Every structure is written in structure tokens, then in C-alpha cells.
């Protein structure tokens, strides 16, 4: 089974919503921009029925270089995590 491409997703959504492919692409791009801005500004964004993007800080820690086995310091950084909504888990699993 192959993964759905963006083109296939757009075509499927256009058919399901009676929107043009152009309108679906514009909606998806608009939603993506909105979610990115919201996470950047407020640290999180909830997409109802799908999940939540959350900005989180990771502490500095020690790690190992797998090639040499030498201990290295991994600096602190900010990452984005995705938490799947319960409704999505229930629908998928």
C-alpha cells in the first residue's frame, strides 16, 4: 500500500467538499500558515479532532558519538512536538 501524495490528498478533498483543487490548496496553505504562526506566537495550536502542536524546550544533555563512542554535549534547544487528539486515536486504532 502506497502513501497518499499531496496531489492525491488535494484531489480527494476537492471531491469530498465540492471545492476546486485550487481552493483546497489555498485552504491547506492558509491553515498551515495559521498553525505555524499560532505555535510560534503562543507556544501551541490545537487542530480540533486532529491534535495539538506544542513548542517545548529541551534541556542540554550529554550524548555519545556512535562512531567513536566519545561523550559529547548536546546543547539546549526548542523543539515542536505533536500530540494526537483522543478522537483521532480512537478513529485510527
N, C-alpha and C positions, 0 to 999 in steps of 0.2 A: 504494500500500500504506500503510495507516494504522498508527500506533504502537499498541502494546498498552497499554491503560489499567490502572490498579491493579486495578479490578474484574475485568477480563478475566484478569489475571495470577492473582488470587486464585482465580477460578473454575477456571482451567486447573490450578493447583497442587492444588486440592482434589480435582479429578477424578483427577489422576495419582497422588496419595498416599492416596486413600480417606480423607481427613480432611474435617471440615466446614469451611465457609468461615470460620466463627468461629475455629476452631483455627488455620487458615492465617494469618489476620490477626494473631492473638495471637503466633504463631511469628515472623512477619516483623517485628512491632513489637519483640518481645523481642530478636531478632537485631540489629536496627538500634540499639537502646539499648546492647546489649553492645559492638558495634563502636565506637560513639561514645565510650563510657566508656573502652574499651581504648586508643583513639588518644589521647584526652585525657590518660590516665594514663601510658602507656608510649611515646607518640610514634608507634606503628604498630600495625596489626592485620592479620593475614593471614586472608583468607577462602579456605580451600582450594579449588583448582580455579577460582577466580574472579579473585582479585587481592589487592593489598595497599594499604591506606590508610596514608599516611605524613605525619606532621606535619613541615614544613620551614620554615626561616627564610629570608626573602628580605632581601637587603641593601638599604639605602637607595640610590636611584639618581636620575639626572636623566632627565626625560622632557620631552615637548613638548605644549603645549596645541594640539590640532589646529585649533581655531577661530582662534586668534590667532598660533600659531607661537611663542609665548613659552616659554622654558625654565622648567620647574617642578621642584621637588624632590619626589620620591616617597619617603615615609618607609619605614623597615624594617617588616616585618610577618611574622607567622606565617601560613602557608597550609597547606591539606591537599591532597596530591597522591594520585592513584590510579595504581597500576602494575598493568597487566593481567597475569595469570598466563600463562605459556607455553602451558599446556594450553588456556586459553580462546582464545588467539590461534590455535593450531593447529585448534581445533574450528570457529572462525568463519571463518578465512581459508583 
